[in-house]
Amino acid sequence: MNLTVNGKPATIDGETPVSITILLKALQVEQREYVTVEVNGDIMDRGEFEATTVKDGDSVEFLYFMGGGR
């Protein structure tokens, strides 16, 4: 399966579609408990990662929100 991940081409071996949970593991995304996932411009609810799937050609962004400043 060919995806665009954080603006770069990525290939995932295996059958399509795959859940966001499986995708996070397959791509070895760090700090999975803190990542926000956007698929084709839509921010996904963390509670739906297992049920939400991505398919060939989708665009996925992994976002980390940081606090700070004064």
N, CA, C and O atoms as CSV, one atom per row, in Angstrom:
chain,resi,resn,atom,element,x,y,z
A,1,MET,N,N,0.855,-1.164,0.000
A,1,MET,CA,C,0.000,0.000,0.000
A,1,MET,C,C,0.901,1.227,0.000
A,1,MET,O,O,1.864,1.301,0.764
A,2,ASN,N,N,0.586,2.180,-0.853
A,2,ASN,CA,C,1.346,3.425,-0.953
A,2,ASN,C,C,0.566,4.552,-0.293
A,2,ASN,O,O,-0.601,4.788,-0.606
A,3,LEU,N,N,1.231,5.240,0.627
A,3,LEU,CA,C,0.642,6.360,1.358
A,3,LEU,C,C,1.568,7.562,1.261
A,3,LEU,O,O,2.723,7.450,0.849
A,4,THR,N,N,1.039,8.705,1.646
A,4,THR,CA,C,1.870,9.869,1.897
A,4,THR,C,C,1.828,10.076,3.403
A,4,THR,O,O,0.757,10.298,3.967
A,5,VAL,N,N,2.979,10.006,4.058
A,5,VAL,CA,C,3.052,10.127,5.512
A,5,VAL,C,C,3.931,11.321,5.852
A,5,VAL,O,O,5.115,11.355,5.514
A,6,ASN,N,N,3.342,12.287,6.517
A,6,ASN,CA,C,4.040,13.530,6.865
A,6,ASN,C,C,4.714,14.139,5.638
A,6,ASN,O,O,5.845,14.619,5.707
A,7,GLY,N,N,3.993,14.109,4.512
A,7,GLY,CA,C,4.454,14.744,3.294
A,7,GLY,C,C,5.426,13.937,2.460
A,7,GLY,O,O,5.889,14.412,1.424
A,8,LYS,N,N,5.752,12.702,2.898
A,8,LYS,CA,C,6.713,11.872,2.172
A,8,LYS,C,C,6.070,10.551,1.768
A,8,LYS,O,O,5.204,10.044,2.481
A,9,PRO,N,N,6.480,9.989,0.640
A,9,PRO,CA,C,5.941,8.693,0.215
A,9,PRO,C,C,6.336,7.591,1.205
A,9,PRO,O,O,7.457,7.570,1.713
A,10,ALA,N,N,5.409,6.691,1.465
A,10,ALA,CA,C,5.678,5.544,2.339
A,10,ALA,C,C,4.953,4.332,1.774
A,10,ALA,O,O,3.866,4.451,1.209
A,11,THR,N,N,5.564,3.171,1.933
A,11,THR,CA,C,4.963,1.932,1.475
A,11,THR,C,C,4.801,1.007,2.665
A,11,THR,O,O,5.727,0.816,3.452
A,12,ILE,N,N,3.605,0.434,2.786
A,12,ILE,CA,C,3.296,-0.505,3.856
A,12,ILE,C,C,3.028,-1.858,3.217
A,12,ILE,O,O,2.192,-1.972,2.321
A,13,ASP,N,N,3.734,-2.882,3.675
A,13,ASP,CA,C,3.499,-4.228,3.163
A,13,ASP,C,C,2.228,-4.796,3.778
A,13,ASP,O,O,1.872,-4.460,4.907
A,14,GLY,N,N,1.561,-5.642,3.044
A,14,GLY,CA,C,0.389,-6.318,3.567
A,14,GLY,C,C,-0.879,-5.909,2.858
A,14,GLY,O,O,-0.874,-5.179,1.867
A,15,GLU,N,N,-1.959,-6.410,3.408
A,15,GLU,CA,C,-3.274,-6.176,2.811
A,15,GLU,C,C,-3.793,-4.789,3.163
A,15,GLU,O,O,-3.425,-4.200,4.180
A,16,THR,N,N,-4.653,-4.292,2.296
A,16,THR,CA,C,-5.300,-3.012,2.566
A,16,THR,C,C,-6.769,-3.272,2.817
A,16,THR,O,O,-7.265,-4.293,2.340
A,17,PRO,N,N,-7.471,-2.474,3.493
A,17,PRO,CA,C,-6.988,-1.359,4.312
A,17,PRO,C,C,-6.453,-1.853,5.659
A,17,PRO,O,O,-6.673,-3.006,6.032
A,18,VAL,N,N,-5.754,-0.984,6.383
A,18,VAL,CA,C,-5.256,-1.300,7.726
A,18,VAL,C,C,-5.740,-0.232,8.690
A,18,VAL,O,O,-5.972,0.915,8.309
A,19,SER,N,N,-5.888,-0.633,9.949
A,19,SER,CA,C,-6.337,0.326,10.960
A,19,SER,C,C,-5.207,1.287,11.293
A,19,SER,O,O,-4.038,1.004,11.033
A,20,ILE,N,N,-5.565,2.415,11.866
A,20,ILE,CA,C,-4.568,3.387,12.297
A,20,ILE,C,C,-3.663,2.763,13.346
A,20,ILE,O,O,-2.460,3.025,13.353
A,21,THR,N,N,-4.214,1.946,14.231
A,21,THR,CA,C,-3.416,1.266,15.259
A,21,THR,C,C,-2.320,0.428,14.622
A,21,THR,O,O,-1.165,0.492,15.043
A,22,ILE,N,N,-2.673,-0.355,13.612
A,22,ILE,CA,C,-1.686,-1.195,12.922
A,22,ILE,C,C,-0.683,-0.328,12.174
A,22,ILE,O,O,0.509,-0.634,12.156
A,23,LEU,N,N,-1.150,0.744,11.560
A,23,LEU,CA,C,-0.266,1.647,10.834
A,23,LEU,C,C,0.778,2.263,11.762
A,23,LEU,O,O,1.954,2.341,11.405
A,24,LEU,N,N,0.362,2.697,12.940
A,24,LEU,CA,C,1.296,3.281,13.906
A,24,LEU,C,C,2.400,2.290,14.263
A,24,LEU,O,O,3.568,2.665,14.360
A,25,LYS,N,N,2.029,1.025,14.458
A,25,LYS,CA,C,3.015,-0.009,14.781
A,25,LYS,C,C,3.907,-0.296,13.578
A,25,LYS,O,O,5.126,-0.398,13.722
A,26,ALA,N,N,3.314,-0.427,12.394
A,26,ALA,CA,C,4.071,-0.758,11.185
A,26,ALA,C,C,5.116,0.308,10.868
A,26,ALA,O,O,6.210,-0.009,10.400
A,27,LEU,N,N,4.783,1.555,11.122
A,27,LEU,CA,C,5.706,2.654,10.838
A,27,LEU,C,C,6.605,2.987,12.027
A,27,LEU,O,O,7.412,3.914,11.969
A,28,GLN,N,N,6.452,2.216,13.110
A,28,GLN,CA,C,7.255,2.397,14.323
A,28,GLN,C,C,7.206,3.838,14.820
A,28,GLN,O,O,8.232,4.436,15.148
A,29,VAL,N,N,5.994,4.380,14.868
A,29,VAL,CA,C,5.802,5.754,15.341
A,29,VAL,C,C,6.109,5.809,16.831
A,29,VAL,O,O,5.586,5.016,17.615
A,30,GLU,N,N,6.955,6.746,17.209
A,30,GLU,CA,C,7.326,6.920,18.609
A,30,GLU,C,C,6.222,7.642,19.372
A,30,GLU,O,O,5.456,8.420,18.803
A,31,GLN,N,N,6.159,7.371,20.650
A,31,GLN,CA,C,5.208,8.014,21.564
A,31,GLN,C,C,3.784,7.940,21.019
A,31,GLN,O,O,3.087,8.951,20.930
A,32,ARG,N,N,3.365,6.733,20.658
A,32,ARG,CA,C,2.026,6.536,20.077
A,32,ARG,C,C,0.903,7.038,20.970
A,32,ARG,O,O,-0.157,7.432,20.484
A,33,GLU,N,N,1.136,7.024,22.275
A,33,GLU,CA,C,0.092,7.470,23.200
A,33,GLU,C,C,-0.132,8.979,23.145
A,33,GLU,O,O,-1.139,9.472,23.655
A,34,TYR,N,N,0.799,9.721,22.529
A,34,TYR,CA,C,0.687,11.177,22.456
A,34,TYR,C,C,0.410,11.719,21.056
A,34,TYR,O,O,0.165,12.914,20.896
A,35,VAL,N,N,0.446,10.870,20.059
A,35,VAL,CA,C,0.334,11.338,18.679
A,35,VAL,C,C,-1.129,11.613,18.306
A,35,VAL,O,O,-2.039,10.889,18.709
A,36,THR,N,N,-1.319,12.659,17.541
A,36,THR,CA,C,-2.607,12.947,16.927
A,36,THR,C,C,-2.471,12.556,15.464
A,36,THR,O,O,-1.458,12.849,14.829
A,37,VAL,N,N,-3.498,11.892,14.928
A,37,VAL,CA,C,-3.429,11.390,13.555
A,37,VAL,C,C,-4.462,12.100,12.699
A,37,VAL,O,O,-5.632,12.215,13.062
A,38,GLU,N,N,-3.995,12.572,11.551
A,38,GLU,CA,C,-4.858,13.212,10.562
A,38,GLU,C,C,-4.816,12.353,9.300
A,38,GLU,O,O,-3.742,12.030,8.793
A,39,VAL,N,N,-5.990,11.990,8.803
A,39,VAL,CA,C,-6.086,11.193,7.575
A,39,VAL,C,C,-6.879,11.993,6.550
A,39,VAL,O,O,-8.037,12.344,6.775
A,40,ASN,N,N,-6.242,12.270,5.431
A,40,ASN,CA,C,-6.874,13.038,4.351
A,40,ASN,C,C,-7.506,14.338,4.853
A,40,ASN,O,O,-8.594,14.720,4.423
A,41,GLY,N,N,-6.802,15.010,5.772
A,41,GLY,CA,C,-7.260,16.304,6.274
A,41,GLY,C,C,-8.203,16.247,7.453
A,41,GLY,O,O,-8.576,17.292,7.985
A,42,ASP,N,N,-8.609,15.043,7.885
A,42,ASP,CA,C,-9.519,14.893,9.021
A,42,ASP,C,C,-8.770,14.367,10.235
A,42,ASP,O,O,-8.075,13.355,10.144
A,43,ILE,N,N,-8.905,15.046,11.373
A,43,ILE,CA,C,-8.283,14.590,12.612
A,43,ILE,C,C,-9.123,13.447,13.171
A,43,ILE,O,O,-10.343,13.552,13.299
A,44,MET,N,N,-8.438,12.350,13.500
A,44,MET,CA,C,-9.113,11.149,13.976
A,44,MET,C,C,-9.214,11.159,15.494
A,44,MET,O,O,-8.301,11.609,16.186
A,45,ASP,N,N,-10.327,10.660,15.998
A,45,ASP,CA,C,-10.527,10.492,17.431
A,45,ASP,C,C,-9.718,9.277,17.880
A,45,ASP,O,O,-9.802,8.214,17.264
A,46,ARG,N,N,-8.942,9.425,18.936
A,46,ARG,CA,C,-8.091,8.347,19.429
A,46,ARG,C,C,-8.892,7.069,19.710
A,46,ARG,O,O,-8.391,5.968,19.481
A,47,GLY,N,N,-10.088,7.198,20.186
A,47,GLY,CA,C,-10.932,6.046,20.477
A,47,GLY,C,C,-11.359,5.279,19.233
A,47,GLY,O,O,-11.884,4.170,19.335
A,48,GLU,N,N,-11.140,5.859,18.070
A,48,GLU,CA,C,-11.529,5.213,16.816
A,48,GLU,C,C,-10.332,4.719,15.998
A,48,GLU,O,O,-10.497,4.322,14.845
A,49,PHE,N,N,-9.129,4.739,16.582
A,49,PHE,CA,C,-7.939,4.300,15.846
A,49,PHE,C,C,-8.070,2.856,15.369
A,49,PHE,O,O,-7.653,2.530,14.257
A,50,GLU,N,N,-8.636,2.002,16.189
A,50,GLU,CA,C,-8.759,0.590,15.824
A,50,GLU,C,C,-9.767,0.382,14.695
A,50,GLU,O,O,-9.581,-0.488,13.844
A,51,ALA,N,N,-10.817,1.171,14.689
A,51,ALA,CA,C,-11.882,0.992,13.699
A,51,ALA,C,C,-11.665,1.813,12.424
A,51,ALA,O,O,-12.266,1.515,11.392
A,52,THR,N,N,-10.820,2.834,12.484
A,52,THR,CA,C,-10.577,3.689,11.326
A,52,THR,C,C,-9.456,3.094,10.481
A,52,THR,O,O,-8.392,2.756,11.000
A,53,THR,N,N,-9.697,2.970,9.188
A,53,THR,CA,C,-8.695,2.365,8.313
A,53,THR,C,C,-8.163,3.377,7.303
A,53,THR,O,O,-8.813,4.366,6.965
A,54,VAL,N,N,-6.961,3.083,6.843
A,54,VAL,CA,C,-6.368,3.844,5.744
A,54,VAL,C,C,-6.210,2.892,4.571
A,54,VAL,O,O,-6.065,1.682,4.739
A,55,LYS,N,N,-6.242,3.468,3.387
A,55,LYS,CA,C,-6.139,2.646,2.177
A,55,LYS,C,C,-5.129,3.265,1.220
A,55,LYS,O,O,-4.656,4.383,1.424
A,56,ASP,N,N,-4.817,2.524,0.190
A,56,ASP,CA,C,-3.846,2.958,-0.799
A,56,ASP,C,C,-4.169,4.373,-1.290
A,56,ASP,O,O,-5.307,4.672,-1.652
A,57,GLY,N,N,-3.152,5.232,-1.295
A,57,GLY,CA,C,-3.312,6.602,-1.789
A,57,GLY,C,C,-3.658,7.630,-0.730
A,57,GLY,O,O,-3.640,8.827,-1.015
A,58,ASP,N,N,-3.977,7.195,0.500
A,58,ASP,CA,C,-4.334,8.140,1.550
A,58,ASP,C,C,-3.141,8.971,1.991
A,58,ASP,O,O,-1.988,8.570,1.832
A,59,SER,N,N,-3.440,10.129,2.543
A,59,SER,CA,C,-2.440,11.030,3.116
A,59,SER,C,C,-2.613,11.034,4.628
A,59,SER,O,O,-3.705,11.295,5.133
A,60,VAL,N,N,-1.526,10.742,5.354
A,60,VAL,CA,C,-1.573,10.624,6.807
A,60,VAL,C,C,-0.534,11.569,7.405
A,60,VAL,O,O,0.598,11.648,6.930
A,61,GLU,N,N,-0.935,12.275,8.444
A,61,GLU,CA,C,-0.023,13.151,9.176
A,61,GLU,C,C,-0.030,12.726,10.638
A,61,GLU,O,O,-1.089,12.485,11.218
A,62,PHE,N,N,1.159,12.635,11.230
A,62,PHE,CA,C,1.302,12.373,12.658
A,62,PHE,C,C,1.719,13.680,13.305
A,62,PHE,O,O,2.748,14.255,12.949
A,63,LEU,N,N,0.926,14.147,14.249
A,63,LEU,CA,C,1.139,15.452,14.870
A,63,LEU,C,C,1.358,15.298,16.368
A,63,LEU,O,O,0.702,14.486,17.021
A,64,TYR,N,N,2.281,16.079,16.903
A,64,TYR,CA,C,2.532,16.113,18.342
A,64,TYR,C,C,2.355,17.561,18.783
A,64,TYR,O,O,3.012,18.463,18.262
A,65,PHE,N,N,1.468,17.776,19.744
A,65,PHE,CA,C,1.227,19.119,20.242
A,65,PHE,C,C,2.046,19.332,21.496
A,65,PHE,O,O,2.021,18.510,22.413
A,66,MET,N,N,2.770,20.430,21.535
A,66,MET,CA,C,3.663,20.727,22.655
A,66,MET,C,C,3.197,22.005,23.355
A,66,MET,O,O,2.827,22.987,22.712
A,67,GLY,N,N,3.225,21.965,24.650
A,67,GLY,CA,C,2.931,23.151,25.438
A,67,GLY,C,C,4.230,23.857,25.786
A,67,GLY,O,O,5.319,23.304,25.635
A,68,GLY,N,N,4.096,25.043,26.239
A,68,GLY,CA,C,5.303,25.740,26.669
A,68,GLY,C,C,5.158,27.236,26.477
A,68,GLY,O,O,4.077,27.753,26.194
A,69,GLY,N,N,6.250,27.892,26.637
A,69,GLY,CA,C,6.237,29.335,26.487
A,69,GLY,C,C,6.080,30.020,27.825
A,69,GLY,O,O,6.187,29.404,28.885
A,70,ARG,N,N,5.824,31.311,27.744
A,70,ARG,CA,C,5.679,32.070,28.984
A,70,ARG,C,C,4.332,32.689,29.045
A,70,ARG,O,O,4.010,33.373,30.016
